[in-house]
Amino acid sequence: MKKSKKMLDKKRLEEINFPYEEVREVQDDLILSVQNALEKGKNLIVHAPTGLGKTAATLAPAVSYAVKNKKTVFFLTSRHTQHFIAVDTIKEMKKKFGLKVLGTDIIGKKWMCVQPGSRLLRTGEFADYCRAVREEGKCEFYTNVRDNSKVSVRAKAAIDELEPFNPMHTEDIINHCKNKKLCPYEVSMLIAKKSSVIITDYYYLFHPQIMQSFLAKLDKEIEDSIIIIDEGHNLHSRIRDLATEKISTNTLLGAVREAKKYGYDEALEWLVAIQDVLNEMSKSMKHNEEKLVDKKKLVDKINKIRDYDSLTAELSFIADEVRSMKKRSYIGSVARFLEAWKGPDHAFTRIITMRDNVTTISYRCLDASILAGDIINSAHSTIIMSGTLTPISMFRDLLGIENAVEKKYESPFPSQNRLNLIVPLTTTKYAARSNAQYKEIAKVLGRILDAIPGNALVFFPSYFLRDSVNSFLECRKTIMIEENRMTKEDKKELLDKFKEYKDVGAALLGVVSGSFGEGIDLPGDLLKGVVIVGLPLQVPDMETKQLINYYDKKFGRGWDYGYVFPAFNKILQNAGRCIRSSKDKGVVVFLDERYVWPQYTRCFPEDSDLEASKKPEERIKEFFNSI
């Protein structure tokens, strides 16, 4: 959509409680699109690059409509920073217009828990642990909120204290409740029950086992909800992950030790037998080999140990007993997997993998729409937005969105401030990989980095390729390396160090799907360039092959939906790190000959303004000298 003159005057902006003095260019069109969708009960899919002001443009009209029509707005985001922005937007609306509306910020229950060590648990393990300690009355934070299932006087007093400061960031709620010896999650849910706006994670509305209980606890109906989904490009993969279960021989080893430690002799025999079943199923497999597994094959083998359903129920009961003595139960993980394994075949696949002498068997969801479609289409309106919802039709199909209006906006930032440059001199194509090719990539990359006057992020398809190229890389910049599986603290430390080099220039070498590929902001002079080395099109694994086959049968677009477009969306997220405001100036380099091939060029957004050059250092210097 091309830029247009502003269509909303001050009076109309006040009618929707728009919290800022000025409406940005094109932002007003988005506001009108949201209003129209709400009034007609339609869904809205929005591709809108960074800088458009999506949060305010969707929240203001949605909250205003919700208050007038007794609806609830659920603003869903996986990013911590977006929680802050959404909370602050509601605060500004209340401050400027005296809006009488309650809002609640709720993150993952595990991250709100103040029990020592709870954050170390996996999500499924935490859910089981939390249920066990609540049912047995062993969590003082919970029992201080609930008095014989009723809300305690203590909890009511805390809520009254918090209300004048509403909405509050989750961290503030957690600290307040911890001091009062109250469960932050339970207190937040009590506030949310009275709230018109709830800012939370995808998990609460799209987890197959969580959504019903979450809405019931809030006494809210999905039909009376307005759902705003931020960073919507991640939603389909998140939902598939939520609906996937797996166990490994390592999980079973932990379960065996657990049964020994707590004296569950009969369960010990079962678990050893299940371990033997997995080892038998993978005994002829080589390292890194994967193959499909038939549901009946595993069920029949376990039925020989004991009746499958009885064994699953017994392990689940034992796991609850274990959790009364410690937080984590490996036996519970086994029980949860066995329960999931008997699920439907349609839209799922079953895979066994041998890697590093560890066997993993998984029940994986292929189709997010089987969970997302009903929720999205049952709501009054669902608004899904991102800067990389391209092509929109793919996300509509993958999420099963019906009755939708589709809107596509160009970047609001000056086009002269960015250079998108394809350099078709090298490739990371699998057939071309060699030390000679890595050396050539390093040579070209070094020239590009030296031409960028400041910090640069470099993204590779994998750590192996990054390290292979880096061994030959020579440039004037200080080189920093992203390590695999960095902690939150490690990531922050490296990013802070990187920022310190903004005047002299450093190059941070990471991977497309790593810690720095999305969700970080380096505005102004903190970042001057992004280089994407190669295309992250790895040899398809078994799950990818199954996705391609499934999407081909359902949409006739298997290769695009299951392989090419997901890879391209990752690099577009990487590229988006460069220009984060109207004043930022920078270059994005796509270093691979395949980027000029038509089957890949078509994947770029229409407003990319791509150039190609075999003398990238000259073009980059020319660009920075002209601004």
C-alpha positions, -999 to +999 in steps of 0.1 A: +000+000+000+014+034-010+017+063+014-013+085+016-024+117+032-036+115+067-073+106+069-080+110+107-083+144+123-077+152+159-114+147+169-116+112+154-083+102+171-097+113+204-128+093+198-107+061+198-085+073+226-054+074+204-027+083+230-002+103+209-003+139+196+006+129+160-006+100+139+022+086+116+019+084+079+000+053+069-008+046+106-042+062+101-050+038+073-042+009+097-064+024+124-093+027+099-088-009+088-089-021+124-121-001+131-137-015+099-128-051+109-142-047+144-174-031+132-180-059+107-167-087+129-140-096+104-104-108+108-075-087+097-041-098+085-015-070+083+020-070+069+034-038+083+072-032+087+088-018+117+081+019+125+045+020+115+033+021+151+013-011+149+007-015+187-010+019+192-028+017+158-044-016+169-048-013+206-065+022+206-094+013+183-097-022+198-099-011+234-123+017+226-146-008+207-142-034+235-153-009+263-184+002+243-194-033+233-184-053+264-157-073+247-122-083+260-090-075+241-063-101+242-030-087+230-007-117+224+030-114+219+060-136+225+084-107+230+091-093+264+097-058+249+063-058+233+046-065+267+062-033+279+051-013+248+015-026+251+013-018+288+027+017+283+002+023+255-027+015+278-012+037+305-010+066+280-046+061+269-058+062+306-036+092+314-046+113+284-083+105+283-091+094+319-102+061+304-118+038+330-104+005+319-084-022+336-055-040+319-035-070+330+000-082+319+004-120+322+035-138+311+041-176+313+030-190+346+064-205+352+081-171+349+057-156+374+062-183+400+082-173+431+089-208+443+127-213+443+140-233+413+106-234+394+120-215+364+145-243+358+117-267+349+104-273+314+070-259+307+052-292+308+071-303+339+062-270+356+025-274+349+025-308+365+046-296+395+023-266+401-008-287+400+007-312+424+018-287+451-015-268+448-037-299+452-016-310+482-017-276+498+021-273+497+023-238+480+019-211+506+017-184+479-013-201+464-030-209+497-026-173+508-047-163+478-073-189+480-092-196+513-113-227+508-115-219+471-127-184+478-105-153+474-088-145+507-091-111+524-053-108+520-055-112+483-084-087+480-064-062+500-034-066+476-056-062+446-071-030+460-036-017+466-025-024+430-056-011+412-046+027+412-014+017+394-031-004+368-019-015+343+014-027+358+043-045+342+045-081+353+078-076+371+061-050+394+032-074+401+057-102+409+077-081+433+046-068+451+031-103+455+064-119+465+066-093+494+030-101+504+036-139+501+009-142+474+010-161+441+016-134+413-002-155+387-033-160+408-035-123+417-030-113+381-058-137+370-081-121+396-073-087+382-077-100+346-111-113+354-122-076+357-100-064+328-110-052+294-074-057+281-052-087+288-016-087+275-002-122+274+016-149+255+003-170+225+004-200+249-027-191+268-051-190+239-034-215+215-022-243+238-046-273+232-049-281+269-047-245+284-071-223+265-104-237+279-093-235+315-077-201+310-109-185+297-131-203+322-109-190+351-114-155+336-151-160+331-147-149+295-159-163+262-138-165+230-168-152+210-166-119+230-129-115+225-108-093+202-075-110+196-045-090+185-015-112+176+018-094+174+048-109+156+023-132+139+049-147+116+060-169+146+025-181+155+021-212+133+055-227+143+048-219+180+014-237+178+030-267+161+056-268+189+029-266+216+011-296+201+043-317+198+055-343+223+087-363+224+108-385+246+144-397+243+165-425+258+179-398+280+144-390+293+139-427+300+172-430+318+161-402+341+128-419+347+146-452+355+168-435+381+137-417+395+119-450+399+149-466+416+154-436+440+118-436+452+113-473+453+087-478+425+099-513+416+071-522+392+073-489+374+111-495+371+105-527+352+081-510+328+105-481+322+134-504+315+112-523+291+102-491+273+138-482+271+145-515+255+117-509+230+133-476+218+167-492+216+153-521+196+135-497+172+167-478+165+193-505+166+198-506+129+199-468+125+230-448+118+241-415+133+218-386+123+194-411+107+156-405+109+126-426+099+089-426+102+072-447+129+038-463+128+016-455+158+004-491+161+040-505+162+049-486+194+014-493+210+017-530+203+052-532+218+041-514+250+010-535+253+033-565+256+048-549+287+014-540+302-019-527+289-010-493+273-037-472+289-033-487+323+005-482+322+001-446+311-023-439+340-001-456+365+030-436+354+010-404+356-001-412+391+034-421+402+047-388+387+023-368+409+037-386+439+073-379+428+064-342+424+054-340+460+090-348+468+108-328+441+097-304+413+107-324+382+095-358+372+109-377+343+083-403+348+057-376+342+074-367+309+071-404+298+034-405+308+026-373+289+043-386+258+025-419+259-008-401+263-001-379+233+011-408+211-024-423+208-036-390+192-049-387+156-028-394+126-042-366+105-020-335+105+006-352+127+037-373+120+057-398+140+095-398+137+123-417+154+158-401+153+193-414+162+217-386+170+249-387+192+239-422+205+206-408+218+173-421+204+144-397+202+108-405+193+084-377+186+047-371+178+049-338+158+021-315+147+022-305+110-008-282+108-013-252+131-047-245+117-063-275+134-058-256+167-056-220+155-085-219+130-113-225+155-100-200+180-092-172+154-125-176+136-146-179+167-134-146+182-153-114+174-123-103+154-087-114+152-060-091+140-027-107+132+003-084+123+040-086+117+067-069+096+073-102+078+039-116+070+049-123+034+033-137+015+001-130+034-018-158+017+006-184+032-001-172+068-038-171+061-037-208+049-013-221+076-035-206+104-068-214+088-080-178+089-114-172+073-134-140+066-103-119+066-092-086+051-056-085+040-035-053+042+000-048+031+020-017+039+054-005+028+082+006+051+074+041+065+111+049+066+129+070+039+140+046+011+171+066+005+183+057+041+186+020+032+206+000+006+195-036+000+223-052-020+226-086-035+262-098-040+261-128-064+298-137-061+296-168-038+272-194-026+266-217+004+248-242-018+254-277-004+270-290-036+294-261-038+307-262-002+345-266+001+374-249+018+380-230-015+344-217-014+347-208+023+379-189+016+362-170-012+332-161+010+356-149+037+374-128+011+343-111-002+328-107+033+360-091+046+358-064+018+321-058+026+327-054+064+356-030+058+334-008+036+307-005+064+316+024+086+305+010+120+290-021+135+277-050+114+258-081+121+266-112+100+242-141+098+251-176+085+229-206+078+246-226+106+274-225+132+294-249+111+293-226+080+300-196+103+331-212+118+343-225+084+342-190+069+355-173+100+387-195+099+396-176+067+381-142+075+404-111+076+390-076+081+398-045+101+368-048+124+369-066+158+352-100+154+327-112+180+312-146+180+277-157+190+279-190+209+254-218+206+227-218+233+236-186+250+219-177+282+199-144+285+228-130+305+254-141+280+234-125+252+230-092+270+267-091+279+278-097+242+253-072+229+264-045+254+300-051+244+291-049+207+274-015+213+306-001+227+323-005+193+299+017+174+325+043+167+353+020+156+333-009+143+328-045+152+314-075+134+292-099+153+290-133+136+258-152+144+234-176+127+200-170+111+180-188+138+202-178+167+200-153+196+203-121+175+182-130+144+151-112+157+139-093+188+168-070+193+169-032+186+201-014+177+190+020+166+210+050+153+247+045+151+247+012+170+243-007+137+252+003+102+250-030+083+236-065+082+252-092+060+233-124+054+257-151+041+240-177+020+204-190+021+194-210+052+180-239+030+195-269+047+190-304+034+153-311+044+151-333+075+122-358+080+099-333+096+104-308+067+098-335+042+066-344+059+056-307+060+063-304+023+042-335+015+013-324+038+012-288+025+014-301-011-017-322-006-036-295+013-026-263-006-006-274-036+023-253-022+044-278-003+078-266-014+070-230-008+051-233+025+072-261+040+107-251+029+114-219+009+092-192+025+100-202+061+137-198+053+131-165+036+111-152+066+141-158+088+164-138+067+139-110+064+138-109+102+176-107+102+175-079+077+150-060+098+176-055+125+193-028+104+167+000+101+147+005+132+137+042+130+132+070+104+167+084+112+186+051+109+208+046+078+223+013+068+230-014+043+217-050+041+238-073+020+225-107+007+257-126-001+248-155-024+243-159-061+209-176-056+194-143-044+193-131-081+175-163-092+138-157-100+125-184-077+141-166-048+139-130-058+101-134-058+102-140-021+113-105-012+087-078-003+077-056-032+092-025-017+127-040-012+143-019-039+170-045-045+202-038-063+229-063-074+266-056-075+298-076-080+317-047-065+299-044-032+326-023-014+324+004-040+286+005-039+285+005-001+311+034+002+291+053-024+259+048-004+274+060+029+291+090+012+258+101-002+238+104+030 
